[in-house]
Each structure stands twice: as C-alpha cells, then as structure tokens.
Amino acid sequence: MSADTADAIDYQQAPDNRKLSHLPGRYGLPWLGQSLRTLKDLPGFLHEQHQRYGNLSRAGLGGQHVVLALGPELSRQVLLDREQNFSNQMGYNRSMGPFFGGGLMLRDFQEHRIHRRIMQTAFKFDTLKQYLPLMNEMFSTGIVDWQQPPECYFHQQIKELLLRVAAHIFLGVKKNMPQLPLLNRAFLDCVDGMSALLPFEFPGLKFHRGCRGRRYLYSYFAARVAARRMSDSKDMFTLFAHERDENGELFSDDDVVRHIIFLTMAAHDTTTSALSSCMAELVGQTHWQTRLREECCDVLDGTMRYEDLPKLELMDQFMHETLRVHSPVPMSMRRTVRDCELAGHAIPAHSILAVAPSFSHRMAECWDNPEVFDPPRFAPGREEHKRHPFNYIPFGGGAHKCIGMHFAMMQIKCFLAIFLRRYTAELPAGHSLPITFQDVPFPYPKNHLPLVLKPL
C-alpha cells in the first residue's frame, strides 16, 4: 500500500475489531477487562501475560480487545512498520484523541512525515544550544526555596517548574503569567483523562475534567495564533504559526493549536515523569547521589554548556537505567489498517495492538538481572541495550520516535547537575522504600515523592 493510499483511509469507516479469539489469552471482566490489574501493576501484568501466553496474545483493556505484541522483535516489526500496516492515530484515538488529537503523535504516514519534517527545525542541535542557557537560569532560580520545611513534594514541584520552562521555550512567556496555574491544571486533567475507565462527560468523572481542560487549552491558544503570526519571536508557538506546508500554505490555526497543545504536554509531562523516576532512584540508591555529584563537580566549570553534556558519562548511564526501569511511555498503541500477520498469527484489520517498552526493558532474555538497578549495564564494554536494536526504546522507535528526545535528555541532565550540587535528598521520617509507582499513563510516584532537602 502506498503512502497516498494509507493517508486516504477513512478513520471512521469501521469500529475496532473485537474478534481475537484465535489468539491465546483472555479478556478478563466484562468491559473493564484487565484494566484494574494494569493500573495497579502494569509490569506484573505484562510478565504474567508473557509467561502464560508468549510474545503474542489478546487481552481486555479499557473496554477494548487488544493484541499484545511483547518483546523487542515484535516491537521492531510494529514500530518500523515497513508495510504501513499500523495506524498511530487510530491506536491512540480512544485514550489520547479526545485531549491531544491532531498532535504529531496522532498523525499517520505521509501526513505525519510532512508535519514532522516541518517541526524538526525546533529540535535541531543549533536550536537546542539556544535553550540551554535559559534552562540553567530557570532551574537554578526555580529550586532556591525547595528546602523549606517540612518537606518538598518533588513530583508536584518539578512539574510546575518544567511547565514554566516549557511556557518560556514553547510559548514565549517571559515571566510567570497569571494563567500558568490554570494551564497546569488543564494539562493535568487532560493527562489524567487518558486513563479514565469511563469515557463519558459526566460531571465529576476524570474524562469530563479532561475534556473541560482540553476546551480551556484550545481556547487559550486559539485566541493567540493571530498575534503570533505577526510576531518575530523565536519560541515554538510563533515558529509553528509561521510554518508552511509543501504547497507554501501556512498551517491552519487549528493545526497550530493542536501541535502546540501536544508538544507542550509532551515537553513537561513526560520529562516530569522521567525526573521523578530519577529522583526516586536517587533517594533509594543514595551512593548514586554522591557519584553523580562528584562527576558534575569534576566535569562542569560552573554553568553547564552544551559541549559538557556528553562528558557526563555516569549521569548518562544513571539516566538510561532509570528510563529502562521506569519507561516514560510504558505501552505504545496502534490499530491495523488492513489484515496482516505477526508471530505467525493472522491479525485482522481494525485490531487494536500494543507493544510494551516497559516489558522489553525487563526481559531476562535481553538483560542481565533485569530487576536490579544497575546503571553500568549501559557502560562501554557491557552495553546490554545493544543486544537487539529494540531492546531499549524509552523514546519509541521508527517514524514516530520522539521528536523531542534530545531536548528531554538535555533537560534531565541540566536539572540533575544543578540540583545535585545544591542539595542532598532523602525520604522523610515514616516513609520507606521501595517507592510505589503508578505506571499509567506515565510512571510517577503515587505519593508525589515527599523529600527532605539539605543544602550543601
């Protein structure tokens, strides 16, 4: 099938295929399926599913019948998608569509390639270099008062700080604006709505709060597109407002708004998850605080420069091991656009399918002692992640690999380098290890990670 044919698919032409009884597995409870199990312990569920049924099986998740394609080889087939069998848009339409529809991740094939190519300018190395001084400044000033007693709830604090950074870089906001708390609340409600078990706009339900948040975000950004078209600022919102398609036409207002909503969410929500996971591991593995702090002091001469980033080798290993254990996107969803085959099984058209980086990252066949937190597994000489090209995919793979991957890693390194040279962190009295995580839709500590911070 050609790209043009793929793009011509009518995404509403057929309901999801639910006839998967030829595959091993089970659907679980009526409608809910195994959703409660995955919300409670996604890694445990995936491990049990694989033990019972192998790499390819069926499951019931959130009212959908889903094909689970587990392991690096099936991940490669699905994510590379050489024959364009798998639609990102339709795979995420139910969970993300109501809140982030029209974003880059929810576009397919030729349309996706065109939009991604246009947006790539905002994430090139020369552009990233321009963001780093701002990150240094905002992270340094943003954590000054975090040590105030009795404790710092890290997940909440870092989310607010990363939104301020995203507001500056993506939206061109030069100082704290009065709408920032409302934007933060709207993004929180949208992300929370993605995991709603009841997708109905009934007051009080997650889904209703998410839809309300989406309406606020859309109206906020839509009201500002015209002004951005007349601006010469260098923030991403303004860049998108000036971008043109292959025919020389400006992106529509609707396209600009949908892209900026999705990218602002991705820029701070997934990085919030990653940094919260890093901090949880640092308070659980306190010797790594010391090792990373010593490396920062040895490598950095004051403020981090762009050329310093690759020199922080221990931090690289620690960061990658954290993302292995706490995959920022635990499952990647697709829907088949035609009949195809995986692992010797026929997969009908319109079937919902999931690959699970969070499972591949913990497979005993792929990693040595995968349940042990061991950053040197990424060090030269070991490099366990290279045993298979899709062993380690925290940022996805193929055409939809995260466009902001290098931006996110730069943010993580920059923040940790500043934080670790200012504070030591530990759990408050009465809190014990291990720290419990919620894995869906993004991993984060269930108690929002209260910390006691001690200035150095």
NORSUL-V677541 format. One record per helix or strand of 2 or more residues. SS is the DSSP state (alpha for helix, beta for strand). FROM is the first residue (numbers start at 1). TO is the last residue. Records with the same first field share a line. If there is no record, write none. Layout:
SS: FROM-TO, FROM-TO
This chain:
alpha: 3-7, 35-53, 72-80, 88-92, 97-100, 104-106, 109-123, 125-142, 154-171, 180-193, 206-222, 225-229, 236-242, 253-284, 286-299, 306-311, 313-325, 357-360, 375-378, 384-387, 398-400, 405-420
beta: 56-61, 64-69, 86-87, 152-153, 332-336, 340-342, 345-347, 351-355, 423-426, 437-438, 444-445, 450-455
